[in-house]
Amino acid sequence: MRIRTAKDLGLLAREQRKRRGWGQAELAERVGVSRQWVVAFEGGKPGVELGLVLRTLHELGLELEIGGGEQSGGAPALESAVDLDALLERARRTEP
């Protein structure tokens, strides 16, 4: 499924939660967030914390894979998995 907006990702998470038969409160408890946070995430609020989004996707059994269409110049983008943990760690090390 192609996810282009925060709303798309929230809707996907909501569908998966419902498939598992969980309410918003149960998902919130499993992730360690408030039910209001789950409501905001599923509603597509763009300001939700990425770390919590990733933890929520993990609890729902979903994986995030990032790919691209075409790079500038018309060359197809490389299709490879991105290690978000490594990217975040590198970013933390370069912060002042």
The first five atom37 places (N, CA, C, CB, O) and aatype in JSON, in Angstrom:
{
  "aatype": [12, 1, 9, 1, 16, 0, 11, 3, 10, 7, 10, 10, 0, 1, 6, 5, 1, 11, 1, 1, 7, 17, 7, 5, 0, 6, 10, 0, 6, 1, 19, 7, 19, 15, 1, 5, 17, 19, 19, 0, 13, 6, 7, 7, 11, 14, 7, 19, 6, 10, 7, 10, 19, 10, 1, 16, 10, 8, 6, 10, 7, 10, 6, 10, 6, 9, 7, 7, 7, 6, 5, 15, 7, 7, 0, 14, 0, 10, 6, 15, 0, 19, 3, 10, 3, 0, 10, 10, 6, 1, 0, 1, 1, 16, 6, 14],
  "atom_mask": [
    [1, 1, 1, 1, 1],
    [1, 1, 1, 1, 1],
    [1, 1, 1, 1, 1],
    [1, 1, 1, 1, 1],
    [1, 1, 1, 1, 1],
    [1, 1, 1, 1, 1],
    [1, 1, 1, 1, 1],
    [1, 1, 1, 1, 1],
    [1, 1, 1, 1, 1],
    [1, 1, 1, 0, 1],
    [1, 1, 1, 1, 1],
    [1, 1, 1, 1, 1],
    [1, 1, 1, 1, 1],
    [1, 1, 1, 1, 1],
    [1, 1, 1, 1, 1],
    [1, 1, 1, 1, 1],
    [1, 1, 1, 1, 1],
    [1, 1, 1, 1, 1],
    [1, 1, 1, 1, 1],
    [1, 1, 1, 1, 1],
    [1, 1, 1, 0, 1],
    [1, 1, 1, 1, 1],
    [1, 1, 1, 0, 1],
    [1, 1, 1, 1, 1],
    [1, 1, 1, 1, 1],
    [1, 1, 1, 1, 1],
    [1, 1, 1, 1, 1],
    [1, 1, 1, 1, 1],
    [1, 1, 1, 1, 1],
    [1, 1, 1, 1, 1],
    [1, 1, 1, 1, 1],
    [1, 1, 1, 0, 1],
    [1, 1, 1, 1, 1],
    [1, 1, 1, 1, 1],
    [1, 1, 1, 1, 1],
    [1, 1, 1, 1, 1],
    [1, 1, 1, 1, 1],
    [1, 1, 1, 1, 1],
    [1, 1, 1, 1, 1],
    [1, 1, 1, 1, 1],
    [1, 1, 1, 1, 1],
    [1, 1, 1, 1, 1],
    [1, 1, 1, 0, 1],
    [1, 1, 1, 0, 1],
    [1, 1, 1, 1, 1],
    [1, 1, 1, 1, 1],
    [1, 1, 1, 0, 1],
    [1, 1, 1, 1, 1],
    [1, 1, 1, 1, 1],
    [1, 1, 1, 1, 1],
    [1, 1, 1, 0, 1],
    [1, 1, 1, 1, 1],
    [1, 1, 1, 1, 1],
    [1, 1, 1, 1, 1],
    [1, 1, 1, 1, 1],
    [1, 1, 1, 1, 1],
    [1, 1, 1, 1, 1],
    [1, 1, 1, 1, 1],
    [1, 1, 1, 1, 1],
    [1, 1, 1, 1, 1],
    [1, 1, 1, 0, 1],
    [1, 1, 1, 1, 1],
    [1, 1, 1, 1, 1],
    [1, 1, 1, 1, 1],
    [1, 1, 1, 1, 1],
    [1, 1, 1, 1, 1],
    [1, 1, 1, 0, 1],
    [1, 1, 1, 0, 1],
    [1, 1, 1, 0, 1],
    [1, 1, 1, 1, 1],
    [1, 1, 1, 1, 1],
    [1, 1, 1, 1, 1],
    [1, 1, 1, 0, 1],
    [1, 1, 1, 0, 1],
    [1, 1, 1, 1, 1],
    [1, 1, 1, 1, 1],
    [1, 1, 1, 1, 1],
    [1, 1, 1, 1, 1],
    [1, 1, 1, 1, 1],
    [1, 1, 1, 1, 1],
    [1, 1, 1, 1, 1],
    [1, 1, 1, 1, 1],
    [1, 1, 1, 1, 1],
    [1, 1, 1, 1, 1],
    [1, 1, 1, 1, 1],
    [1, 1, 1, 1, 1],
    [1, 1, 1, 1, 1],
    [1, 1, 1, 1, 1],
    [1, 1, 1, 1, 1],
    [1, 1, 1, 1, 1],
    [1, 1, 1, 1, 1],
    [1, 1, 1, 1, 1],
    [1, 1, 1, 1, 1],
    [1, 1, 1, 1, 1],
    [1, 1, 1, 1, 1],
    [1, 1, 1, 1, 1]
  ],
  "atom_positions": [
    [[0.85, -1.18, 0.0], [0.0, 0.0, 0.0], [0.89, 1.24, 0.0], [-0.96, 0.0, 1.22], [1.87, 1.31, 0.74]],
    [[0.55, 2.19, -0.81], [1.31, 3.43, -0.89], [0.77, 4.43, 0.13], [1.24, 4.02, -2.32], [-0.42, 4.74, 0.14]],
    [[1.65, 4.91, 0.98], [1.28, 5.89, 2.0], [1.9, 7.22, 1.6], [1.77, 5.44, 3.43], [3.11, 7.34, 1.46]],
    [[1.05, 8.21, 1.4], [1.55, 9.52, 0.98], [1.33, 10.6, 2.03], [0.87, 9.94, -0.3], [1.98, 11.65, 1.99]],
    [[0.43, 10.36, 2.97], [0.13, 11.38, 3.98], [0.02, 10.73, 5.36], [-1.18, 12.13, 3.63], [-0.09, 9.52, 5.49]],
    [[0.06, 11.58, 6.38], [-0.14, 11.1, 7.75], [-1.52, 10.47, 7.88], [0.03, 12.26, 8.76], [-1.7, 9.5, 8.62]],
    [[-2.49, 11.02, 7.18], [-3.85, 10.48, 7.21], [-3.88, 9.05, 6.64], [-4.82, 11.38, 6.41], [-4.55, 8.18, 7.2]],
    [[-3.16, 8.82, 5.55], [-3.09, 7.47, 4.96], [-2.53, 6.47, 5.97], [-2.23, 7.48, 3.69], [-3.06, 5.37, 6.11]],
    [[-1.46, 6.85, 6.66], [-0.83, 5.96, 7.62], [-1.76, 5.7, 8.8], [0.5, 6.55, 8.12], [-1.85, 4.57, 9.29]],
    [[-2.44, 6.73, 9.25], [-3.4, 6.57, 10.34], [-4.54, 5.65, 9.98], [0.0, 0.0, 0.0], [-4.96, 4.83, 10.79]],
    [[-5.05, 5.78, 8.76], [-6.14, 4.91, 8.32], [-5.69, 3.46, 8.22], [-6.67, 5.38, 6.96], [-6.43, 2.55, 8.59]],
    [[-4.47, 3.24, 7.74], [-3.93, 1.89, 7.67], [-3.82, 1.29, 9.07], [-2.56, 1.89, 6.97], [-4.19, 0.13, 9.28]],
    [[-3.32, 2.06, 10.01], [-3.2, 1.59, 11.39], [-4.57, 1.27, 11.98], [-2.48, 2.63, 12.25], [-4.74, 0.26, 12.66]],
    [[-5.55, 2.13, 11.72], [-6.91, 1.89, 12.23], [-7.48, 0.59, 11.67], [-7.83, 3.07, 11.87], [-8.07, -0.2, 12.41]],
    [[-7.3, 0.37, 10.38], [-7.8, -0.87, 9.76], [-7.15, -2.09, 10.4], [-7.53, -0.86, 8.24], [-7.83, -3.08, 10.69]],
    [[-5.85, -2.04, 10.61], [-5.13, -3.17, 11.2], [-5.57, -3.4, 12.65], [-3.61, -2.94, 11.13], [-5.72, -4.54, 13.08]],
    [[-5.77, -2.32, 13.39], [-6.24, -2.44, 14.77], [-7.59, -3.13, 14.82], [-6.33, -1.05, 15.44], [-7.83, -4.01, 15.64]],
    [[-8.48, -2.72, 13.92], [-9.81, -3.32, 13.89], [-9.75, -4.78, 13.47], [-10.72, -2.54, 12.93], [-10.5, -5.61, 13.98]],
    [[-8.85, -5.11, 12.52], [-8.68, -6.52, 12.12], [-8.28, -7.38, 13.31], [-7.63, -6.64, 11.0], [-8.68, -8.54, 13.4]],
    [[-7.5, -6.83, 14.2], [-7.06, -7.56, 15.38], [-8.13, -7.59, 16.47], [-5.78, -6.95, 15.94], [-7.99, -8.29, 17.47]],
    [[-9.2, -6.83, 16.27], [-10.28, -6.8, 17.24], [-9.98, -5.96, 18.48], [0.0, 0.0, 0.0], [-10.58, -6.16, 19.53]],
    [[-9.06, -5.03, 18.34], [-8.67, -4.18, 19.46], [-9.41, -2.85, 19.39], [-7.15, -3.95, 19.48], [-9.66, -2.33, 18.3]],
    [[-9.74, -2.32, 20.54], [-10.23, -0.96, 20.63], [-9.05, 0.0, 20.72], [0.0, 0.0, 0.0], [-7.9, -0.42, 20.85]],
    [[-9.34, 1.27, 20.64], [-8.27, 2.27, 20.74], [-7.59, 2.22, 22.1], [-8.83, 3.68, 20.48], [-6.38, 2.42, 22.19]],
    [[-8.37, 1.96, 23.14], [-7.79, 1.91, 24.49], [-6.82, 0.74, 24.62], [-8.9, 1.79, 25.54], [-5.77, 0.88, 25.26]],
    [[-7.15, -0.4, 24.04], [-6.25, -1.55, 24.11], [-4.95, -1.28, 23.37], [-6.93, -2.8, 23.54], [-3.87, -1.59, 23.87]],
    [[-5.05, -0.71, 22.18], [-3.83, -0.38, 21.44], [-2.99, 0.63, 22.22], [-4.18, 0.18, 20.03], [-1.77, 0.49, 22.31]],
    [[-3.64, 1.62, 22.79], [-2.92, 2.63, 23.57], [-2.16, 1.98, 24.73], [-3.9, 3.69, 24.11], [-1.01, 2.33, 24.99]],
    [[-2.79, 1.05, 25.41], [-2.14, 0.37, 26.53], [-0.94, -0.45, 26.05], [-3.14, -0.55, 27.25], [0.11, -0.44, 26.69]],
    [[-1.09, -1.14, 24.94], [0.01, -1.95, 24.4], [1.21, -1.09, 24.0], [-0.48, -2.76, 23.2], [2.36, -1.5, 24.16]],
    [[0.93, 0.09, 23.47], [1.99, 0.98, 22.99], [2.56, 1.83, 24.12], [1.47, 1.89, 21.87], [3.72, 2.25, 24.07]],
    [[1.74, 2.08, 25.15], [2.18, 2.93, 26.25], [1.89, 4.4, 26.01], [0.0, 0.0, 0.0], [2.66, 5.27, 26.42]],
    [[0.77, 4.66, 25.34], [0.35, 6.03, 25.06], [-1.09, 6.2, 25.53], [0.48, 6.37, 23.54], [-1.73, 5.24, 25.97]],
    [[-1.6, 7.4, 25.44], [-3.0, 7.65, 25.79], [-3.91, 7.28, 24.62], [-3.21, 9.13, 26.2], [-3.48, 7.21, 23.46]],
    [[-5.18, 7.05, 24.94], [-6.14, 6.79, 23.88], [-6.26, 8.01, 22.97], [-7.53, 6.41, 24.47], [-6.47, 7.87, 21.77]],
    [[-6.12, 9.2, 23.55], [-6.19, 10.42, 22.75], [-5.07, 10.47, 21.71], [-6.13, 11.66, 23.66], [-5.26, 10.97, 20.61]],
    [[-3.89, 9.94, 22.07], [-2.78, 9.9, 21.11], [-3.15, 8.98, 19.95], [-1.47, 9.41, 21.8], [-2.9, 9.31, 18.79]],
    [[-3.75, 7.82, 20.26], [-4.16, 6.9, 19.2], [-5.19, 7.57, 18.29], [-4.75, 5.59, 19.81], [-5.11, 7.44, 17.07]],
    [[-6.13, 8.28, 18.88], [-7.14, 9.0, 18.1], [-6.46, 10.0, 17.16], [-8.15, 9.74, 19.03], [-6.81, 10.08, 15.98]],
    [[-5.5, 10.75, 17.67], [-4.79, 11.74, 16.85], [-4.02, 11.06, 15.73], [-3.83, 12.57, 17.72], [-4.07, 11.51, 14.58]],
    [[-3.31, 9.98, 16.04], [-2.53, 9.25, 15.03], [-3.44, 8.69, 13.95], [-1.72, 8.12, 15.69], [-3.2, 8.88, 12.76]],
    [[-4.49, 8.0, 14.36], [-5.41, 7.41, 13.38], [-6.12, 8.48, 12.56], [-6.43, 6.52, 14.08], [-6.53, 8.23, 11.43]],
    [[-6.28, 9.66, 13.12], [-6.92, 10.76, 12.42], [-6.0, 11.51, 11.47], [0.0, 0.0, 0.0], [-6.43, 12.41, 10.75]],
    [[-4.72, 11.13, 11.48], [-3.78, 11.75, 10.55], [-3.1, 13.0, 11.04], [0.0, 0.0, 0.0], [-2.58, 13.77, 10.23]],
    [[-3.1, 13.23, 12.35], [-2.43, 14.42, 12.87], [-0.95, 14.35, 12.51], [-2.61, 14.55, 14.43], [-0.27, 13.39, 12.88]],
    [[-0.43, 15.34, 11.79], [0.95, 15.27, 11.3], [2.01, 15.45, 12.38], [1.15, 16.29, 10.25], [3.17, 15.14, 12.12]],
    [[1.68, 15.94, 13.55], [2.69, 16.22, 14.57], [2.96, 15.1, 15.55], [0.0, 0.0, 0.0], [3.66, 15.33, 16.54]],
    [[2.44, 13.89, 15.32], [2.69, 12.81, 16.27], [4.15, 12.38, 16.22], [1.76, 11.61, 15.98], [4.79, 12.47, 15.17]],
    [[4.66, 11.92, 17.35], [6.08, 11.56, 17.46], [6.4, 10.3, 16.66], [6.46, 11.36, 18.94], [5.73, 9.28, 16.78]],
    [[7.45, 10.39, 15.84], [7.83, 9.28, 14.96], [8.13, 8.01, 15.74], [9.04, 9.67, 14.14], [7.72, 6.92, 15.33]],
    [[8.84, 8.12, 16.85], [9.17, 6.93, 17.64], [7.92, 6.19, 18.1], [0.0, 0.0, 0.0], [7.89, 4.96, 18.08]],
    [[6.9, 6.93, 18.5], [5.65, 6.31, 18.93], [4.9, 5.72, 17.74], [4.77, 7.33, 19.65], [4.26, 4.67, 17.88]],
    [[4.97, 6.37, 16.6], [4.35, 5.82, 15.39], [4.98, 4.48, 15.06], [4.49, 6.81, 14.19], [4.27, 3.51, 14.77]],
    [[6.31, 4.41, 15.09], [7.0, 3.16, 14.77], [6.66, 2.07, 15.78], [8.52, 3.38, 14.73], [6.48, 0.91, 15.4]],
    [[6.58, 2.42, 17.06], [6.22, 1.44, 18.08], [4.79, 0.95, 17.86], [6.36, 2.05, 19.5], [4.5, -0.24, 18.03]],
    [[3.9, 1.86, 17.48], [2.5, 1.48, 17.21], [2.43, 0.53, 16.02], [1.65, 2.74, 16.94], [1.73, -0.48, 16.08]],
    [[3.14, 0.85, 14.95], [3.14, -0.03, 13.78], [3.66, -1.41, 14.15], [3.99, 0.58, 12.65], [3.13, -2.42, 13.69]],
    [[4.7, -1.46, 14.98], [5.26, -2.74, 15.43], [4.21, -3.55, 16.19], [6.51, -2.52, 16.31], [4.04, -4.74, 15.94]],
    [[3.51, -2.91, 17.11], [2.46, -3.6, 17.89], [1.37, -4.14, 16.98], [1.86, -2.64, 18.92], [0.76, -5.17, 17.27]],
    [[1.12, -3.44, 15.88], [0.08, -3.86, 14.94], [0.58, -4.89, 13.94], [-0.47, -2.66, 14.2], [-0.18, -5.38, 13.1]],
    [[1.88, -5.22, 14.02], [2.44, -6.19, 13.08], [2.71, -5.61, 11.71], [0.0, 0.0, 0.0], [2.77, -6.35, 10.72]],
    [[2.86, -4.3, 11.63], [3.12, -3.63, 10.36], [4.58, -3.22, 10.29], [2.2, -2.39, 10.18], [5.2, -2.9, 11.31]],
    [[5.14, -3.23, 9.1], [6.51, -2.8, 8.88], [6.5, -1.58, 7.97], [7.37, -3.93, 8.27], [5.65, -1.44, 7.09]],
    [[7.45, -0.7, 8.21], [7.59, 0.49, 7.38], [8.76, 0.29, 6.44], [7.78, 1.76, 8.25], [9.89, 0.09, 6.88]],
    [[8.49, 0.35, 5.16], [9.54, 0.25, 4.15], [9.5, 1.52, 3.32], [9.37, -1.02, 3.25], [8.44, 1.93, 2.86]],
    [[10.65, 2.12, 3.13], [10.71, 3.38, 2.41], [11.36, 3.15, 1.05], [11.48, 4.46, 3.2], [12.43, 2.55, 0.96]],
    [[10.72, 3.62, 0.02], [11.26, 3.49, -1.32], [10.98, 4.78, -2.07], [0.0, 0.0, 0.0], [10.28, 5.67, -1.58]],
    [[11.52, 4.87, -3.26], [11.3, 6.07, -4.04], [10.87, 5.72, -5.44], [0.0, 0.0, 0.0], [11.01, 4.58, -5.89]],
    [[10.36, 6.69, -6.12], [9.99, 6.52, -7.52], [11.22, 6.7, -8.36], [0.0, 0.0, 0.0], [12.05, 5.8, -8.46]],
    [[11.34, 7.85, -8.97], [12.52, 8.13, -9.79], [13.33, 9.23, -9.15], [12.11, 8.52, -11.23], [12.79, 10.19, -8.6]],
    [[14.63, 9.09, -9.23], [15.52, 10.13, -8.75], [15.6, 11.2, -9.83], [16.93, 9.57, -8.39], [15.18, 10.98, -10.96]],
    [[16.16, 12.34, -9.47], [16.31, 13.38, -10.48], [17.2, 12.87, -11.6], [16.91, 14.67, -9.86], [18.15, 12.13, -11.35]],
    [[16.9, 13.25, -12.8], [17.66, 12.76, -13.95], [17.01, 11.55, -14.59], [0.0, 0.0, 0.0], [17.53, 11.02, -15.57]],
    [[15.87, 11.1, -14.06], [15.14, 10.0, -14.68], [15.64, 8.62, -14.33], [0.0, 0.0, 0.0], [15.06, 7.63, -14.79]],
    [[16.68, 8.5, -13.53], [17.18, 7.18, -13.15], [16.29, 6.59, -12.08], [18.66, 7.25, -12.66], [15.89, 7.29, -11.15]],
    [[15.95, 5.31, -12.18], [15.11, 4.7, -11.15], [15.85, 4.67, -9.81], [14.69, 3.28, -11.56], [17.07, 4.47, -9.76]],
    [[15.1, 4.87, -8.74], [15.69, 4.84, -7.4], [16.05, 3.41, -7.03], [14.73, 5.45, -6.36], [15.42, 2.46, -7.49]],
    [[17.07, 3.27, -6.21], [17.44, 1.96, -5.71], [16.37, 1.48, -4.76], [18.83, 1.99, -5.02], [15.88, 2.24, -3.92]],
    [[16.0, 0.23, -4.88], [15.03, -0.32, -3.95], [15.8, -1.08, -2.88], [14.01, -1.25, -4.68], [16.27, -2.19, -3.11]],
    [[15.9, -0.47, -1.73], [16.59, -1.12, -0.62], [15.91, -0.71, 0.67], [18.09, -0.77, -0.6], [15.31, 0.37, 0.77]],
    [[16.02, -1.56, 1.65], [15.44, -1.27, 2.95], [16.27, -0.19, 3.64], [15.36, -2.53, 3.83], [17.48, -0.11, 3.46]],
    [[15.6, 0.63, 4.41], [16.27, 1.69, 5.15], [16.25, 1.31, 6.63], [15.59, 3.08, 4.91], [15.19, 1.0, 7.17]],
    [[17.4, 1.34, 7.27], [17.5, 1.05, 8.7], [17.25, 2.35, 9.45], [18.89, 0.43, 9.06], [18.17, 3.16, 9.63]],
    [[16.0, 2.55, 9.9], [15.64, 3.79, 10.58], [16.4, 3.96, 11.88], [14.15, 3.83, 10.84], [16.76, 5.08, 12.25]],
    [[16.66, 2.85, 12.6], [17.42, 2.95, 13.84], [18.81, 3.52, 13.58], [17.52, 1.58, 14.52], [19.28, 4.37, 14.33]],
    [[19.46, 3.04, 12.53], [20.8, 3.54, 12.2], [20.76, 5.01, 11.81], [21.42, 2.71, 11.06], [21.63, 5.79, 12.2]],
    [[19.74, 5.4, 11.05], [19.61, 6.81, 10.66], [19.41, 7.71, 11.88], [18.44, 6.98, 9.69], [20.01, 8.77, 11.99]],
    [[18.55, 7.26, 12.8], [18.3, 8.05, 14.0], [19.55, 8.14, 14.87], [17.14, 7.44, 14.8], [19.85, 9.2, 15.41]],
    [[20.27, 7.04, 14.99], [21.5, 7.03, 15.78], [22.53, 8.0, 15.19], [22.09, 5.62, 15.86], [23.18, 8.75, 15.92]],
    [[22.68, 7.97, 13.86], [23.61, 8.9, 13.2], [23.2, 10.34, 13.44], [23.67, 8.61, 11.7], [24.04, 11.21, 13.68]],
    [[21.9, 10.6, 13.36], [21.41, 11.97, 13.57], [21.68, 12.42, 15.0], [19.9, 12.05, 13.25], [22.03, 13.57, 15.24]],
    [[21.5, 11.51, 15.96], [21.76, 11.87, 17.36], [23.23, 12.2, 17.58], [21.33, 10.72, 18.3], [23.55, 13.12, 18.34]],
    [[24.11, 11.46, 16.93], [25.55, 11.68, 17.1], [25.99, 13.01, 16.5], [26.34, 10.55, 16.46], [26.97, 13.6, 16.96]],
    [[25.29, 13.49, 15.48], [25.7, 14.73, 14.82], [25.05, 15.97, 15.43], [25.36, 14.66, 13.35], [25.39, 17.09, 15.05]],
    [[24.12, 15.77, 16.37], [23.48, 16.93, 17.01], [24.49, 17.63, 17.92], [22.23, 16.5, 17.83], [25.32, 16.97, 18.54]],
    [[24.42, 18.98, 17.99], [25.37, 19.72, 18.84], [25.16, 19.47, 20.31], [25.27, 21.2, 18.57], [25.88, 20.03, 21.14]]
  ]
}
